[in-house]
Amino acid sequence: MSSNPSLLVVQDDLYFLLNELEKHCEYTELFFKLGSTHIASRVRARKGYVQTLREKIELGCANLLERRKAGTPYYNQTVAVRSLALALESLAQQFLLCVEEGTLSESYVHPSAGACRKLVKRIERSLKLIKFGLDQDVRRTGIKLGRRTRKLMALYDEIQTQTLNHKAGLSDAQLQAALLANFGLKQLIAQLEQVADALIKVDLGQVATLNNYSHLKNASTSLNYDLSDLKVRRLALTRSGSAIAALSHENETGQQVLAVYKEGERSKIDEEVQGVAHWRKVDPALAPDVLAQTSAKGDTSALLIEHIPGNTLEALLLAGQAQPLQEALSTLFQTLNRTWGTTLTKEPAFADFMQQLRKRIKDSQAVHPDFFSKEQVICGHVRPSFERLIDQVGHKEANWKAPFSVLIHGDFNVDNVIYDDVKQQVYFIDLHRSDYFDYVQDLSVLMVSIYRLQVLETSQRDIMMDAARQIYQFGKRFAKRHDDDTFELRLAVGLARSFATSTRFILDKKLSSRMHLRARYLLEKLASLASEKEAKFKLPLKELYSE
């Protein structure tokens, strides 16, 4: 276990836990052999010991993490050891459920008892493999275990087929118990796959999984390194669950980040490559270069992207230092002026913000159902429902098209803009939604992504609100230079859309309520706006970006 110091500390308890799981295997096999009604109580009696061992491992890991910096390889590997213990405890719980669900008040013979016992014995051999692998090569053990789970699943399919073929000779209760026991075996296999994932993480950290291991290995080969020679450190986790990680190598000068690894759905990865190509045609310095794209495996693929030094706009906002943030914003505005001017085409663009809102509003309603009340009448005053406001503004919005199109980012959040203060250069990342569209889409998303940052400190939040106001002023100047007469109206609609949909990411009731009320305020203002007054409409910036 010398390859991972965290494993050394909890070595004995991990072995005891694995030994206990082998006992669970023995009892489960005995259940399928005898069909006894007493086996479940024996397995249940061992539950406390398993829990004690898991808690001892968790306590040992907690002590190791007490003075360690989050995100370091040691920290991530220790967290993975803790996850391994939890996965093993869950395996014990699945053994118990399998036996309990298959037990009746009277003994009976499971119609696929022989195949069930065979499967349980193979699980037991897999546990012995883990014990051996912890001393040898934990990552290789995880990969082997993952391969075994696929073979075990094929055996499960045979068991299920055999059971159904014998249903005529079983009572309803026996058939139900047999099928529930089968399902328990299936859950055991699924949990064993989680153990395999945890073993790989123990070696490589939290980014690596059984499913993406081949992508990581191919990515390291593209850099002319073996994966075992690289450090894999998570940088972010997308909403879809995909990882973004830094691949680094330690040389005589210290730790060197070689590239950024990003995985995801194959279609999104392809779109990311196309988006990068779009922006690099406009300006090669604007987007990080794609170093390699791993061959797709099923529905997933992965990218190796050039590592960009600097800080995201989000990090600068959270730091609360006005001067570095101001430098980044000034550079961003210069960059957008240049790129939008270069890519501007005379083809009108229609963002259709209200249609975007209709598609996403159910997610916000699921998180905050109390925000979306039906139509109300208060002392004769009608307060329309949120859906009604969307419809009313949607009809008006059809007349507010942008007079031109530019190349936009498409997901212009504060964490997708990086500023390098050494080169005084702005970079754009996560470009899979890039397209020629209405530039107000990017501005509205950026302004709301600033507002929704969960910062409570007053002076820091004032700096953030000022940043959003500066973005508005920049957009207003750009619109004036290019004769965009409906800029204020479209920005109001875009902000309403983003304020409303972003509440699904914010559980804090105070902040999410303020965002929803701003969305409603804008929609009510636009819905009641007379057509002859549209040309003079001004965004109520003070009301929106004053706390």
C-alpha positions in Angstrom: 0.0 0.0 0.0 3.0 2.3 -0.1 1.8 4.0 -3.3 -0.9 5.8 -1.2 -0.1 7.1 2.3 -3.8 7.4 3.1 -4.3 3.7 2.6 -1.4 2.8 5.0 -3.2 4.7 7.8 -6.5 2.7 7.4 -4.9 -0.5 6.1 -6.0 -2.8 8.9 -9.6 -1.6 9.0 -10.0 -1.9 5.2 -8.8 -5.5 5.5 -11.2 -6.2 8.3 -14.0 -4.7 6.3 -13.2 -6.8 3.2 -13.0 -9.9 5.5 -16.4 -9.1 6.8 -17.8 -8.7 3.3 -16.5 -12.2 2.5 -18.6 -13.4 5.5 -21.6 -11.7 3.9 -20.8 -13.7 0.7 -20.8 -16.9 2.6 -24.1 -16.2 4.2 -25.7 -15.1 1.0 -24.5 -18.2 -0.8 -25.9 -20.3 2.1 -29.2 -18.6 1.7 -29.4 -19.6 -2.0 -28.3 -23.2 -1.1 -30.8 -23.8 1.8 -33.5 -21.2 1.3 -33.5 -20.9 5.1 -35.6 -18.3 6.9 -32.9 -17.6 9.5 -30.0 -16.4 7.2 -31.3 -12.8 7.0 -31.1 -12.3 10.8 -27.5 -13.6 10.8 -26.5 -11.1 8.1 -28.4 -8.3 9.9 -26.5 -9.0 13.1 -23.2 -8.1 11.4 -24.5 -4.7 10.2 -23.1 -2.9 13.3 -19.6 -4.2 12.9 -19.5 -3.1 9.2 -20.7 0.4 10.3 -18.0 0.6 13.0 -15.2 -0.3 10.6 -16.5 2.3 8.1 -16.6 4.9 10.8 -13.0 4.1 11.9 -11.8 4.5 8.3 -13.7 7.7 7.9 -12.3 9.1 11.2 -8.8 8.1 10.1 -9.2 10.0 6.8 -10.7 13.0 8.5 -7.6 13.2 10.7 -5.4 13.1 7.6 -7.4 15.9 6.0 -7.5 18.2 9.0 -4.5 20.3 8.0 -4.3 19.5 4.3 -5.1 21.9 1.5 -8.2 21.0 -0.5 -7.7 20.0 -4.2 -4.1 18.7 -3.7 -3.5 15.1 -5.0 -3.0 13.9 -1.4 -6.3 15.5 -0.3 -8.2 14.0 -3.3 -6.7 10.5 -2.8 -7.6 10.6 0.9 -11.2 11.6 0.0 -11.2 8.7 -2.4 -10.2 6.3 0.3 -13.1 7.5 2.4 -15.4 7.0 -0.6 -14.0 3.4 -1.0 -15.0 2.7 2.6 -18.5 4.0 2.0 -18.8 2.0 -1.2 -17.8 -1.2 0.6 -20.3 -0.5 3.4 -23.0 0.0 0.7 -22.0 -3.4 -0.7 -22.7 -4.9 2.7 -26.1 -3.3 2.8 -26.9 -4.7 -0.7 -26.0 -8.3 0.6 -28.5 -7.8 3.4 -31.3 -6.5 1.1 -30.7 -9.3 -1.3 -31.3 -11.9 1.4 -34.1 -10.1 3.2 -36.1 -9.5 0.0 -35.7 -13.1 -1.0 -36.7 -14.6 2.3 -40.2 -15.9 3.0 -41.9 -17.1 6.2 -41.2 -20.7 5.0 -38.1 -22.1 3.3 -38.2 -22.6 -0.5 -35.7 -23.4 -3.2 -34.8 -20.5 -5.5 -35.4 -21.7 -9.1 -31.9 -20.5 -10.2 -30.2 -21.3 -6.9 -27.1 -22.9 -8.7 -26.5 -19.9 -10.9 -27.1 -17.5 -7.9 -24.5 -19.3 -5.8 -22.1 -19.2 -8.7 -22.5 -15.4 -9.0 -22.0 -14.9 -5.3 -18.8 -17.0 -5.4 -17.5 -14.8 -8.2 -18.3 -11.7 -6.1 -16.4 -13.3 -3.2 -13.4 -13.8 -5.6 -13.6 -10.2 -6.6 -13.4 -9.2 -2.9 -10.2 -11.3 -2.6 -8.9 -9.5 -5.7 -9.4 -6.1 -3.9 -7.5 -7.3 -0.9 -4.6 -8.5 -3.0 -4.7 -5.4 -5.2 -4.5 -2.9 -2.3 -0.9 -4.1 -1.7 0.0 -4.2 -5.4 -1.6 -1.8 -7.9 -4.9 -0.3 -6.8 -5.7 1.4 -10.1 -5.2 -1.9 -12.1 -7.3 -3.6 -9.5 -10.1 -1.2 -10.1 -9.9 -1.7 -13.8 -10.0 -5.5 -13.5 -12.9 -5.3 -11.1 -14.8 -3.1 -13.6 -14.3 -5.7 -16.3 -15.6 -8.5 -14.0 -18.8 -6.6 -13.2 -19.7 -6.7 -16.9 -19.3 -10.5 -16.9 -21.3 -10.7 -13.7 -24.1 -8.8 -15.3 -24.3 -11.3 -18.1 -24.6 -14.1 -15.5 -27.4 -12.1 -13.8 -29.3 -12.0 -17.1 -29.1 -15.8 -17.2 -30.4 -16.0 -13.7 -33.4 -13.8 -14.5 -34.2 -15.8 -17.6 -34.1 -19.1 -15.7 -36.3 -17.7 -12.9 -39.0 -16.6 -15.4 -38.8 -20.0 -17.2 -39.7 -21.7 -13.9 -42.5 -19.4 -12.8 -45.2 -22.0 -13.5 -43.8 -24.2 -10.6 -43.8 -21.4 -8.1 -46.4 -19.7 -6.0 -46.9 -16.0 -6.5 -45.1 -15.3 -3.2 -42.2 -17.5 -4.2 -41.9 -15.9 -7.6 -42.0 -12.4 -6.2 -39.3 -13.3 -3.6 -37.1 -14.9 -6.2 -37.3 -11.9 -8.5 -36.6 -9.5 -5.6 -33.6 -11.6 -4.7 -32.5 -11.4 -8.3 -32.8 -7.7 -8.2 -30.7 -7.7 -5.1 -28.0 -9.5 -7.0 -28.2 -6.9 -9.8 -27.7 -4.2 -7.2 -24.7 -6.0 -5.7 -23.1 -5.9 -9.2 -23.9 -2.2 -9.6 -22.4 -1.5 -6.2 -19.3 -3.5 -7.0 -18.8 -1.2 -10.0 -18.9 1.7 -7.6 -16.2 0.0 -5.6 -14.2 -0.3 -8.8 -14.6 3.5 -9.5 -13.5 4.2 -5.9 -10.3 2.1 -6.4 -9.4 4.1 -9.5 -10.0 7.3 -7.6 -7.7 6.2 -4.8 -4.9 6.2 -7.3 -5.8 9.1 -9.6 -8.0 11.3 -7.5 -11.6 12.3 -7.8 -11.7 13.0 -11.6 -11.0 9.4 -12.7 -13.8 6.9 -13.1 -14.2 3.5 -14.6 -16.0 5.0 -17.6 -13.5 7.8 -18.3 -10.3 6.0 -17.5 -9.6 5.2 -21.2 -10.1 8.8 -22.1 -7.6 9.9 -19.5 -5.2 7.3 -20.6 -5.5 8.4 -24.3 -5.1 12.0 -23.2 -1.9 11.4 -21.4 -0.5 9.5 -24.4 -1.3 12.5 -26.5 1.0 14.5 -24.2 3.7 11.7 -24.6 3.4 10.7 -20.9 2.1 7.7 -19.1 -0.9 8.4 -17.0 0.9 7.1 -13.9 3.5 10.0 -14.4 0.8 12.7 -14.3 -1.2 14.4 -11.6 -4.9 14.7 -12.3 -6.5 17.6 -10.4 -10.2 18.5 -10.8 -10.8 22.1 -11.8 -14.5 22.1 -12.1 -17.6 19.9 -12.4 -20.2 20.6 -15.1 -23.9 20.5 -14.4 -24.1 17.3 -16.3 -21.5 15.7 -14.0 -18.6 15.7 -16.4 -15.2 16.6 -15.1 -12.8 19.3 -16.1 -9.3 18.6 -14.8 -5.7 19.8 -15.0 -3.1 17.3 -16.1 0.3 18.2 -14.7 3.8 16.8 -14.4 6.4 17.5 -11.8 9.9 18.3 -13.1 13.0 19.9 -11.7 11.4 23.4 -11.8 8.2 22.3 -10.0 4.7 21.4 -11.0 3.9 22.2 -14.6 0.3 22.1 -15.9 0.5 20.5 -19.3 -3.1 20.7 -20.4 -6.8 20.8 -19.4 -8.8 17.7 -19.7 -12.5 18.0 -20.4 -15.0 15.1 -20.9 -18.7 15.1 -21.8 -21.3 14.0 -24.3 -19.8 13.4 -27.7 -22.1 15.9 -29.4 -21.2 18.7 -26.9 -17.5 17.9 -27.3 -17.8 18.1 -31.1 -19.6 21.5 -30.7 -16.8 22.7 -28.3 -14.2 21.9 -31.0 -16.3 23.8 -33.6 -16.8 26.7 -31.3 -13.0 27.0 -30.6 -12.4 26.9 -34.3 -14.9 29.7 -34.9 -13.2 32.0 -32.3 -9.7 31.2 -33.3 -10.5 32.2 -36.9 -11.5 35.6 -35.5 -8.5 35.8 -33.2 -6.2 32.9 -32.5 -5.4 34.3 -29.0 -9.0 34.4 -27.9 -9.6 30.7 -27.2 -7.3 28.0 -25.9 -6.1 25.6 -28.6 -7.5 22.1 -28.8 -4.5 19.8 -28.4 -6.3 16.5 -28.9 -9.7 14.9 -29.0 -9.9 11.3 -27.8 -11.7 8.8 -29.8 -15.3 8.7 -28.8 -16.5 5.8 -26.6 -20.2 5.3 -26.8 -21.9 8.6 -26.2 -18.9 10.3 -24.5 -15.7 11.9 -25.7 -12.9 14.0 -24.2 -10.7 16.9 -25.1 -7.2 18.1 -24.2 -7.2 21.9 -24.2 -4.3 24.3 -23.9 -3.9 25.4 -20.3 -4.6 29.2 -19.9 -2.9 31.1 -17.1 -4.9 33.7 -15.2 -8.1 34.0 -13.2 -11.7 33.7 -14.2 -13.9 36.7 -14.0 -15.8 34.9 -11.2 -12.6 34.6 -9.2 -11.8 38.3 -9.6 -15.3 39.2 -8.5 -15.2 37.0 -5.5 -11.8 38.4 -4.5 -13.5 41.8 -4.1 -10.5 43.8 -5.3 -11.6 46.6 -7.5 -8.4 47.4 -9.5 -7.7 43.9 -10.9 -11.4 43.5 -11.8 -11.4 46.9 -13.5 -8.4 45.9 -15.6 -10.1 42.7 -16.6 -13.4 44.5 -17.6 -11.6 47.1 -19.6 -9.7 44.4 -21.5 -13.0 42.4 -22.0 -14.8 45.4 -23.4 -11.9 46.1 -25.9 -11.9 42.5 -26.9 -15.7 42.4 -27.5 -15.6 45.7 -29.4 -13.0 44.2 -31.7 -14.5 40.7 -32.1 -18.1 41.9 -32.5 -17.1 44.5 -35.0 -15.1 41.9 -37.0 -17.8 39.3 -37.1 -20.8 41.6 -37.5 -23.1 40.6 -40.3 -26.3 42.4 -41.5 -28.5 39.4 -41.0 -31.1 40.3 -38.3 -31.1 38.1 -35.1 -34.1 37.1 -33.0 -33.1 35.7 -29.6 -36.7 34.8 -28.7 -35.9 35.1 -25.0 -39.5 34.3 -23.9 -39.4 31.0 -25.8 -36.0 30.2 -24.0 -37.8 31.0 -20.7 -40.7 28.7 -21.5 -38.3 25.8 -22.1 -36.5 26.3 -18.8 -39.1 27.6 -16.4 -40.2 24.2 -15.2 -36.8 23.6 -13.6 -37.1 26.9 -11.6 -40.7 26.0 -10.6 -39.5 22.6 -9.3 -37.0 24.3 -7.0 -39.1 27.3 -6.0 -42.8 26.4 -6.6 -44.0 29.2 -4.2 -42.6 31.8 -6.6 -45.0 31.0 -9.4 -48.5 31.6 -8.1 -51.6 31.7 -10.3 -53.4 34.9 -11.3 -54.5 36.9 -8.3 -57.1 39.7 -7.9 -56.4 42.0 -5.0 -58.9 44.9 -4.4 -59.9 44.8 -8.0 -56.2 44.8 -9.2 -55.3 41.8 -11.3 -51.9 40.3 -10.7 -51.3 38.1 -13.7 -49.5 34.7 -13.4 -45.9 34.4 -14.5 -46.9 32.3 -17.5 -49.3 35.0 -18.6 -46.6 37.6 -18.4 -44.3 35.4 -20.5 -47.1 35.2 -23.2 -47.7 38.9 -23.2 -44.1 39.9 -23.5 -43.5 37.1 -26.0 -46.0 38.8 -28.4 -44.3 42.1 -28.1 -40.8 40.7 -28.3 -41.4 39.5 -31.9 -41.0 43.1 -33.0 -37.7 43.7 -31.2 -35.2 41.9 -33.4 -31.5 42.8 -33.4 -30.6 44.6 -36.7 -27.4 42.5 -37.1 -25.7 39.3 -35.9 -22.3 38.8 -34.3 -20.4 35.7 -33.1 -21.4 35.3 -29.5 -20.1 32.9 -26.8 -23.5 31.4 -26.0 -22.8 30.6 -22.4 -21.2 33.8 -21.2 -21.0 33.2 -17.5 -18.4 34.7 -15.3 -16.6 31.4 -15.0 -16.1 31.1 -18.8 -14.0 34.3 -19.1 -10.3 34.1 -18.1 -8.1 37.2 -17.7 -4.3 36.9 -17.8 -3.0 40.0 -16.0 0.6 39.4 -17.3 -0.4 39.5 -21.0 -3.4 41.7 -20.4 -5.4 39.2 -22.5 -8.9 37.8 -22.2 -9.7 34.2 -23.1 -13.1 32.5 -23.6 -13.6 28.9 -22.6 -16.5 26.4 -22.8 -17.5 27.4 -26.3 -19.9 24.6 -27.3 -22.8 27.1 -27.7 -21.0 29.7 -29.9 -23.0 30.9 -32.9 -23.9 34.0 -34.8 -26.7 35.6 -32.8 -27.9 38.6 -30.9 -25.1 40.0 -28.7 -27.6 40.9 -26.0 -27.8 37.2 -25.2 -24.2 37.3 -24.0 -24.6 40.6 -22.1 -27.7 39.5 -20.3 -26.3 36.2 -19.2 -23.1 37.8 -18.0 -24.9 40.5 -16.0 -27.1 37.9 -14.2 -24.2 35.5 -13.6 -22.6 38.4 -11.6 -25.8 39.1 -9.6 -26.3 35.5 -8.6 -22.9 35.1 -7.0 -23.6 34.2 -3.4 -21.7 37.0 -1.8 -23.2 38.8 1.3 -20.5 41.3 2.3 -21.8 44.7 1.4 -18.6 46.4 0.0 -17.8 43.4 -2.1 -21.3 43.1 -3.5 -21.2 46.8 -4.4 -18.1 46.1 -6.5 -20.1 43.3 -8.2 -23.1 45.5 -8.9 -20.8 48.2 -10.4 -19.3 45.6 -12.7 -22.8 44.7 -14.0 -23.6 48.4 -14.5 -20.4 48.8 -16.5 -21.4 45.9 -18.8 -24.7 47.6 -19.4 -23.0 50.9 -20.3 -20.6 49.1 -22.6 -23.5 47.4 -24.4 -25.4 50.7 -24.7 -22.4 52.4 -26.3 -22.0 49.5 -28.8 -25.7 49.6 -29.7 -25.5 53.4 -30.3 -22.5 53.1 -32.6 -24.3 50.4 -34.7 -27.8 52.0 -34.7 -29.4 49.3 -32.6 -32.7 51.0 -31.5 -34.2 48.1 -29.6 -31.2 47.3 -27.4 -32.8 48.4 -24.1 -35.9 46.4 -24.7 -34.1 43.3 -25.7 -31.7 43.6 -22.8 -34.7 43.9 -20.4 -36.3 40.7 -21.9 -32.9 38.9 -21.8 -32.3 39.9 -18.1 -35.9 38.8 -17.2 -35.2 35.4 -18.8 -31.9 34.9 -17.1 -33.0 36.2 -13.7 -36.0 33.7 -13.7 -34.1 30.7 -15.0 -31.1 31.2 -12.8 -33.2 30.7 -9.6 -33.0 27.0 -10.3 -29.3 27.1 -9.2 -29.9 29.1 -6.0 -31.4 27.4 -3.0 -30.9 30.5 -0.8 -34.5 31.9 -0.5 -33.4 35.5 0.0 -31.2 35.7 -3.1 -33.4 33.6 -5.3 -36.5 35.6 -4.3 -34.7 38.9 -5.2 -33.8 37.4 -8.6 -37.3 36.2 -9.3 -38.8 39.5 -8.3 -36.5 41.3 -10.7 -37.6 39.0 -13.5 -41.3 39.7 -12.7 -40.7 43.4 -12.4 -39.1 43.5 -15.8 -41.9 41.4 -17.4 -44.6 43.5 -15.8 -43.0 46.7 -17.0 -42.6 45.4 -20.6 -46.1 43.8 -20.7 -47.7 47.2 -19.7 -45.5 49.3 -22.0 -47.5 51.0 -24.7 -46.2 50.5 -28.3 -45.7 54.2 -28.8 -43.4 54.4 -25.8 -41.2 51.5 -26.7 -38.7 53.8 -28.6 -38.0 55.7 -25.4 -37.8 52.7 -23.0 -34.8 52.7 -20.7 -33.7 49.8 -18.6 -34.4 50.4 -14.9 -30.8 49.7 -14.0 -30.8 51.4 -10.6 -33.7 49.2 -9.4 -32.1 46.0 -10.8 -28.6 46.5 -9.6 -28.9 48.3 -6.3 -29.2 46.1 -3.2 
